[in-house]
Amino acid sequence: MEAAESILTPIDTIIIVAYLGAVLVLGYLFSRYVKSSGDFILAGKSLPFWAIGMSVVVSDIGAIDMVSGAGAAYKYGLAQANFDWLGSVPAMVIVAFVFVPFYWRSGVCTLPEFLGRRYGPAVRFFQAVIWLGFLLSMLAVMLWTSAVFLNTVLGMPSQAAIWLTVFVVGIYTILGGLAAVVVTDAMQMVIMFIGAGALLGLSLWEIGGWSDMVQTISAMGPQFEQHFNLLISSQIDTPYPWSGMLMGLGIVLSTAYFSSNQAVIQRVLGARSEWDAKASMLLAAFLKLLIPVLVLLPGLAALALYPELDDPDKAVPKLVRELLPPGLAGLVFAAFFAALMSSVDSYLNSATTIIISDGYKPATRVLSGKDPDDRHCLLLTRVLTGVLIVAAGFLAPYIDQFETIYTAMQTLFSLFQGPTLAVLALGVFWRRANAWGGFAGLLLGVICSGSLSLVGDKLFPSDDPFLYVAFWSFVFALIVNVVVSLLSPPPSKDQIRGLVFGEVVRDEATQALLKDRI
């Protein structure tokens, strides 16, 4: 990647250094309150709804949306907004009222643990392996995003950008755990909204306003006719055809993301009450309504101003380089780094939690017959945090093989989100679903999505058919789960008590029964 000359002035540098220093200090301060693995993983179940809601939004948006979301808008237009309006808000409301009560009342730490209680240890282990692989891959995507941005804005070599991010995020996540992650996320969301708003305002000012931007882009040629349509015809070669957006995004990917993503679930489970857990998702849904305006419109502005860019992911970095005055450039840079760190710390903390909660602790109980020492778990959690982010740093350069960063991310999502949602939905809403059906649906569903990804460009009207892959792998896993469950014995009432819609109870006997399960 060719480096550019740094645009930062001394005042920009002071702002950035002060911001990074504040983040590291917060990590140190929260480290004094982390006395157990429960404090590290779930913040001692003490988080208020507003902090969780802000954290969910900023970690979901992250640097990937600020760079690659704007890049996708640069290349494909306003259809990208559906990933927030169609692909986030309805799903968040559903998750708040349907899935959050199940997670909260079951006392779990992770989605694999919940599915393990519903379907058994085989499904738990397989789901944990899938999610761990996904989280590690997403960490690599995020670190490569930092390389693209820092290289374009500062002229920093890609490897140096990756390892700078590894160092800063690794330090405060290792020290403070989930509490440090959520509190810094809330601070980072404020900075990100201010920075993104400033960049959007200056971009539209440079163009002459919304009308001039629409007129400029529309006059570029017939290939830009769909740029201001929220729904794009399936006859056009685009990753975002209306049929795929409705079936793959609206039905599968959005619901799967917010109901099964460990980075989201872990924050909700760290809430101080069930009310806070539900309210946090509703607040996040409201904030997500604003994201396309702040994140995607700068991509369209960059297209109007700089239509010659060879890489759409450089749209926002180009705006930062060309338009922002001293001081404001430092603020926007800090906003980007805030979004980046929010995403990385979320996935890093979640990956570590899965290893400890779904790997180390169950294995220790089976092998020794007792729970592992909590101080040892806390130490191991911190060590694993460092190991995982370093491993992601080595994987990050391979993300450059994808056409855009956003394509890389959505392709990863489509490989297993459909099967995961099928197993989760049937487990929650259908008493007859059993361990055999759950495992078969998950395994064969993932095989189906992998196969469709390899040949999907020949089967579907898109060169990047991840939306269709997500939908049809969901349907396939759903059918497999139902058929296999009907051909095998049903689960006992004790196995589904408190875990199936209509069987949710709050009595102490049920909670004790749930906690006894591996």
Secondary structure, DSSP 8 states (H G I E B T S, - for coil): ---------HHHHHHHHHHHHHHHHHHHHHHTT--SHHHHHHGGG-B-HHHHHHHHHHHHHHHHIIIIIHHHHHHH-GGGGHHHHTTTHHHHHHIIIIIHHHHHHHT-SSHHHHHHHHH-HHHHHHHHHHHHHHHHHHHHHHHHHHHHHHHHHH---HHHHHHHHHHHHHHHHHHHHHHHHHHHHHHHHHHHHHHHHHHHHHHHHHHTSHHHHHHHHHTT-GGGTTTT-SSB-TTS--S-BHHHIIIIIIIIIHHHHHHH-HHHHHHHHTBSSHHHHHHHHHHHHHHHTTHIIIIIHHHHHHHHH-TT-S-GGGHHHHHHHHH--TTHHHHHHHHHHHHHHHHHHHHHHHHHHHHIIIIIHHHHHHHHSS---HHHHHHHHHHHHHHHHHHHHHHGGGGGGSSSHHHHHHHHHHTTHHHHHHHHHHHHH-TT--HHHHHHHHHHHHHHHHHHHHHHHHHSSSSS-HHHHHHHHHHHHHHHHHHHHHTS----HHHHTTTSTT-----HHHHHHHHH--
